[in-house]
Amino acid sequence: MIDLAIIGGGPAGLSAGLYATRGGIKNVVLFEKGMPGGQITGSSEIENYPGVKDIVSGMEFMEPWQEQCFRFGLTHKMAEVSKISKKDDVFYIHQADGSVDEAKAVIFAAGGRPKRSGVKGEDEYWGKGVSTCATCDGFFYKNKEVVVLGGGDTALEEAVYLSRICSKVYLVHRRDTFRAAPSTIEHVKQNDKIEIITPAVVEEIKGDASGVNAIVIKKTQSGEILTLNVLGIFIFVGYDVNTGILKQDDDSMLCECDAYNSIKVDLSMKTNIPGLFAAGDVRINAPKQVVCAAGDGATAALQAIAYLEHK
Ligand SMILES: Cc1cc2nc3c(=O)[nH]c(=O)nc-3n(C[C@H](O)[C@H](O)[C@H](O)COP(=O)(O)OP(=O)(O)OC[C@H]3O[C@@H](n4cnc5c(N)ncnc54)[C@H](O)[C@@H]3O)c2cc1C
């Protein structure tokens, strides 16, 4: 039986693997369906990880993480987990190829993905002017104009964040009302660096080899077309957490989750199920940053060590 199964090999899973193996747990298996590294490997640059002063691509940034973990004995099983269940104190890791492994404890770190809007040009300029994270990429647009697409809490909060860095933020939303907390809406309306364009849709993201250079917007009531010559667009149209594999045969979740299926944890990354920990973007209130996911992974591993010792 596996001592500790880690599901997901992004920053949270790899950091958990490092701390668990260095902490003396012998049989630690990382279930990762692809190459370890996680979402950040899709980013062309990361410059906000403390201690890494050069701007590097997400792929380059994550390469040493796996090397470091494997040196301390972490095993990578390249497998897609399809379900996790628990019976009589044993966790069952069901995999897409039909195999099942047993584990004494689990750290769940399967991350998530920002939803794509489907706008023309989004895929082409993803990471080259199209971003889903103001904290990650806002600084690249210091004193420049940007567009924010979306009408929920995240879109509005990120628009306010960007207004502190950028010279102007155009907030585009398809309805003329927002689905955000009234105080956040008020905050946006009173911010003179944010121009609200509603009801409107982004028709196309245009650019060239250097990245985005224009956003074409259609005002849906008048049909008027606006072309904004900006270098960046931030898209906030939702986020999918990869917690579907926690669903049980009776449709309940293995552990407590919130309305968006993010996993409820306490400050030590414990879920309500003994022996099951969650780390990184899958947990409630995750700041969705590499440094935070890594910290969660380390915290979860220390707790898993204590749990296994106690057992
Ligand atoms: C384009 C982009 C740019 C970003 N830029 C920055 C930045 O500049 N700075 C910053 O701090 N953060 C940035 N982020 C956010 C950062 O990448 C995430 O917060 C971080 O990767 C979360 O780590 P995680 O380990 O929780 O999850 P993830 O990185 O999502 O890793 C989860 C892993 O689990 C695996 N997995 C999922 N389901 C299964 C399954 N069923 N079976 C097996 N494996 C599975 C996935 O393949 C994945 O490798 C960016 C994100 C994106 C998308």
Ligand as a Chemical Component Dictionary entry (heavy atoms), coordinates in Angstrom:
data_LIG
# 
_chem_comp.id                   LIG 
_chem_comp.type                 NON-POLYMER 
_chem_comp.pdbx_formal_charge   0 
_chem_comp.three_letter_code    LIG 
# 
loop_
_chem_comp_atom.comp_id 
_chem_comp_atom.atom_id 
_chem_comp_atom.alt_atom_id 
_chem_comp_atom.type_symbol 
_chem_comp_atom.charge 
_chem_comp_atom.model_Cartn_x 
_chem_comp_atom.model_Cartn_y 
_chem_comp_atom.model_Cartn_z 
_chem_comp_atom.pdbx_ordinal 
LIG C1  C1  C 0 -1.336 31.276 -18.218 1  
LIG C2  C2  C 0 -1.116 31.318 -16.715 2  
LIG C3  C3  C 0 -0.182 32.184 -16.196 3  
LIG C4  C4  C 0 0.057  32.219 -14.829 4  
LIG N1  N1  N 0 0.994  33.071 -14.345 5  
LIG C5  C5  C 0 1.304  33.051 -13.041 6  
LIG C6  C6  C 0 2.351  33.884 -12.522 7  
LIG O1  O1  O 0 2.983  34.663 -13.261 8  
LIG N2  N2  N 0 2.613  33.811 -11.201 9  
LIG C7  C7  C 0 1.935  32.979 -10.347 10 
LIG O2  O2  O 0 2.258  32.933 -9.146  11 
LIG N3  N3  N 0 0.934  32.197 -10.803 12 
LIG C8  C8  C 0 0.599  32.207 -12.119 13 
LIG N4  N4  N 0 -0.423 31.419 -12.585 14 
LIG C9  C9  C 0 -1.214 30.634 -11.628 15 
LIG C10 C10 C 0 -0.471 29.364 -11.232 16 
LIG O3  O3  O 0 -0.054 28.662 -12.378 17 
LIG C11 C11 C 0 -1.381 28.462 -10.378 18 
LIG O4  O4  O 0 -1.852 29.182 -9.259  19 
LIG C12 C12 C 0 -0.621 27.244 -9.881  20 
LIG O5  O5  O 0 -0.070 26.507 -10.955 21 
LIG C13 C13 C 0 -1.530 26.319 -9.061  22 
LIG O6  O6  O 0 -0.794 25.186 -8.724  23 
LIG P1  P1  P 0 -1.502 23.817 -8.327  24 
LIG O7  O7  O 0 -0.395 22.871 -8.048  25 
LIG O8  O8  O 0 -2.515 24.056 -7.292  26 
LIG O9  O9  O 0 -2.331 23.355 -9.609  27 
LIG P2  P2  P 0 -1.931 23.166 -11.138 28 
LIG O10 O10 O 0 -0.778 23.984 -11.519 29 
LIG O11 O11 O 0 -3.207 23.338 -11.885 30 
LIG O12 O12 O 0 -1.482 21.633 -11.218 31 
LIG C14 C14 C 0 -2.402 20.592 -11.111 32 
LIG C15 C15 C 0 -1.854 19.362 -11.826 33 
LIG O13 O13 O 0 -2.758 18.280 -11.600 34 
LIG C16 C16 C 0 -2.844 17.500 -12.755 35 
LIG N5  N5  N 0 -4.127 16.813 -12.771 36 
LIG C17 C17 C 0 -5.361 17.377 -12.790 37 
LIG N6  N6  N 0 -6.321 16.421 -12.775 38 
LIG C18 C18 C 0 -5.660 15.231 -12.737 39 
LIG C19 C19 C 0 -6.109 13.878 -12.729 40 
LIG N7  N7  N 0 -7.415 13.571 -12.751 41 
LIG N8  N8  N 0 -5.185 12.899 -12.691 42 
LIG C20 C20 C 0 -3.852 13.196 -12.681 43 
LIG N9  N9  N 0 -3.382 14.466 -12.705 44 
LIG C21 C21 C 0 -4.268 15.466 -12.728 45 
LIG C22 C22 C 0 -2.732 18.503 -13.899 46 
LIG O14 O14 O 0 -2.237 17.864 -15.076 47 
LIG C23 C23 C 0 -1.743 19.520 -13.319 48 
LIG O15 O15 O 0 -0.415 19.239 -13.717 49 
LIG C24 C24 C 0 -0.680 31.372 -13.955 50 
LIG C25 C25 C 0 -1.645 30.502 -14.481 51 
LIG C26 C26 C 0 -1.869 30.463 -15.840 52 
LIG C27 C27 C 0 -2.904 29.510 -16.410 53 
# 
loop_
_chem_comp_bond.comp_id 
_chem_comp_bond.atom_id_1 
_chem_comp_bond.atom_id_2 
_chem_comp_bond.value_order 
_chem_comp_bond.pdbx_ordinal 
LIG C1  C2  SING 1  
LIG C2  C3  SING 2  
LIG C2  C26 DOUB 3  
LIG C3  C4  DOUB 4  
LIG C4  N1  SING 5  
LIG C4  C24 SING 6  
LIG N1  C5  DOUB 7  
LIG C5  C6  SING 8  
LIG C5  C8  SING 9  
LIG C6  O1  DOUB 10 
LIG C6  N2  SING 11 
LIG N2  C7  SING 12 
LIG C7  O2  DOUB 13 
LIG C7  N3  SING 14 
LIG N3  C8  DOUB 15 
LIG C8  N4  SING 16 
LIG N4  C9  SING 17 
LIG N4  C24 SING 18 
LIG C9  C10 SING 19 
LIG C10 O3  SING 20 
LIG C10 C11 SING 21 
LIG C11 O4  SING 22 
LIG C11 C12 SING 23 
LIG C12 O5  SING 24 
LIG C12 C13 SING 25 
LIG C13 O6  SING 26 
LIG O6  P1  SING 27 
LIG P1  O7  DOUB 28 
LIG P1  O8  SING 29 
LIG P1  O9  SING 30 
LIG O9  P2  SING 31 
LIG P2  O10 DOUB 32 
LIG P2  O11 SING 33 
LIG P2  O12 SING 34 
LIG O12 C14 SING 35 
LIG C14 C15 SING 36 
LIG C15 O13 SING 37 
LIG C15 C23 SING 38 
LIG O13 C16 SING 39 
LIG C16 N5  SING 40 
LIG C16 C22 SING 41 
LIG N5  C17 SING 42 
LIG N5  C21 SING 43 
LIG C17 N6  DOUB 44 
LIG N6  C18 SING 45 
LIG C18 C19 SING 46 
LIG C18 C21 DOUB 47 
LIG C19 N7  SING 48 
LIG C19 N8  DOUB 49 
LIG N8  C20 SING 50 
LIG C20 N9  DOUB 51 
LIG N9  C21 SING 52 
LIG C22 O14 SING 53 
LIG C22 C23 SING 54 
LIG C23 O15 SING 55 
LIG C24 C25 DOUB 56 
LIG C25 C26 SING 57 
LIG C26 C27 SING 58 
# 
